[in-house]
Amino acid sequence: MRRIPVVLVLASIVAFAAVAEEARPSRAACDRAKLAGRAYIECLTAAVRAGDQALSAALSRAHATIDARSELTPTQKTRWKNALDEAHGIFLRYRNLECQNVAPYEGSRGIGAFEERLACLIDKGEARVRDLASRYGE
């Protein structure tokens, strides 16, 4: 009797992992089945650049939202934006370290998969853009 719940839990974990893999923004941006070799890497590289631009725009929108808060003094707005910039810098360092040093080991093609690094940058950047948008607006 105890084995059935364990089997169900393991099956659920495997199914969830498969769904999560399919839901990655990097998979939506660049379909490996349609793009082979260099074209796939070029697509991922372009998506990283576009993601970096979206991230920069999201941070600028957050700054504009803070500036629009009339109940805050200029000093409070400056402190808030500085704190946000510091937190964002820490996010970028985390993202870069994670994507450079950890993600390549997690790829389906084994250790050192360059494409997994690019996919990681896309996925983490998109998550940060969504986070900033949910907190500061679009």
C-alpha positions in Angstrom: 0.0 0.0 0.0 2.8 2.5 0.8 4.4 2.0 -2.6 1.4 3.4 -4.5 1.7 6.9 -3.1 5.5 6.9 -3.7 5.0 5.9 -7.3 2.3 8.5 -7.7 4.6 11.2 -6.2 7.5 10.2 -8.5 5.2 10.2 -11.5 3.9 13.6 -10.6 7.4 15.0 -10.3 8.5 13.7 -13.6 5.3 15.1 -15.3 5.8 18.5 -13.6 9.4 18.6 -14.8 8.4 17.9 -18.4 5.7 20.6 -18.3 8.1 23.1 -16.7 10.7 22.4 -19.4 8.1 23.1 -22.1 6.9 26.3 -20.4 10.4 27.9 -20.4 10.4 31.2 -22.3 13.6 30.1 -24.1 11.7 27.2 -25.6 9.0 29.5 -26.8 11.5 31.9 -28.3 13.5 29.4 -30.2 12.2 26.0 -31.3 15.0 23.5 -31.5 12.9 21.3 -33.7 12.6 24.0 -36.3 16.1 25.5 -36.1 19.2 23.4 -36.5 22.8 24.1 -35.3 23.9 27.6 -35.8 20.5 29.0 -36.5 19.3 27.8 -33.1 22.2 29.4 -31.3 21.7 32.6 -33.2 18.1 32.6 -32.3 19.0 32.1 -28.6 21.6 34.9 -28.8 19.1 37.3 -30.3 16.6 36.3 -27.6 19.1 37.1 -24.9 19.8 40.5 -26.4 16.0 41.2 -26.6 15.6 40.0 -23.1 18.3 42.3 -21.8 16.6 45.2 -23.5 13.2 44.2 -22.0 14.9 44.0 -18.6 16.4 47.4 -18.9 13.0 48.8 -20.0 11.3 47.2 -17.0 13.8 48.7 -14.7 13.3 52.1 -16.3 9.5 51.7 -15.9 10.0 50.9 -12.2 12.1 54.1 -11.8 9.3 56.1 -13.5 6.7 54.5 -11.2 8.8 55.5 -8.2 9.2 59.0 -9.5 5.5 59.4 -10.0 4.8 58.8 -6.3 3.8 62.3 -5.2 3.6 61.4 -1.5 7.4 60.6 -1.4 10.1 63.2 -0.9 12.8 63.4 -3.5 15.2 61.9 -1.0 12.9 58.9 -0.4 12.5 58.4 -4.2 16.3 58.5 -4.6 16.8 56.0 -1.8 14.2 53.6 -3.2 15.6 53.8 -6.7 19.2 53.2 -5.3 18.0 50.2 -3.3 16.2 48.8 -6.4 19.3 49.3 -8.5 21.4 47.6 -5.9 19.0 44.7 -5.7 18.9 44.5 -9.5 22.7 44.4 -9.6 22.7 41.5 -7.2 20.1 39.8 -9.4 22.3 40.2 -12.5 25.3 38.8 -10.7 23.2 35.8 -9.4 21.8 35.3 -12.9 25.1 35.4 -14.6 26.8 33.1 -12.1 23.9 30.6 -12.2 23.7 30.6 -16.0 27.5 30.5 -16.6 28.4 27.9 -14.0 25.4 25.9 -13.0 23.0 25.7 -16.0 25.4 24.1 -18.4 25.6 21.0 -16.1 21.8 20.8 -16.0 21.2 20.6 -19.7 19.8 17.6 -21.5 22.9 17.4 -23.7 25.3 17.0 -20.8 28.1 19.1 -19.2 29.1 22.3 -20.9 26.0 22.8 -23.2 26.4 26.4 -24.4 22.8 26.5 -25.4 21.7 25.8 -21.8 23.6 28.9 -20.7 21.7 31.1 -23.2 18.4 29.5 -22.4 19.0 30.2 -18.7 19.7 33.9 -19.4 16.5 34.1 -21.3 14.4 32.3 -18.7 15.8 34.2 -15.7 15.6 37.5 -17.5 12.0 36.9 -18.4 11.1 36.0 -14.9 12.7 39.2 -13.6 10.8 41.3 -16.2 7.5 39.7 -15.0 8.5 40.3 -11.4 9.2 44.0 -12.0 6.0 44.4 -14.0 3.9 42.8 -11.3 5.4 45.2 -8.7 5.7 48.4 -10.7 3.4 48.0 -13.6 4.0 47.5 -17.3 
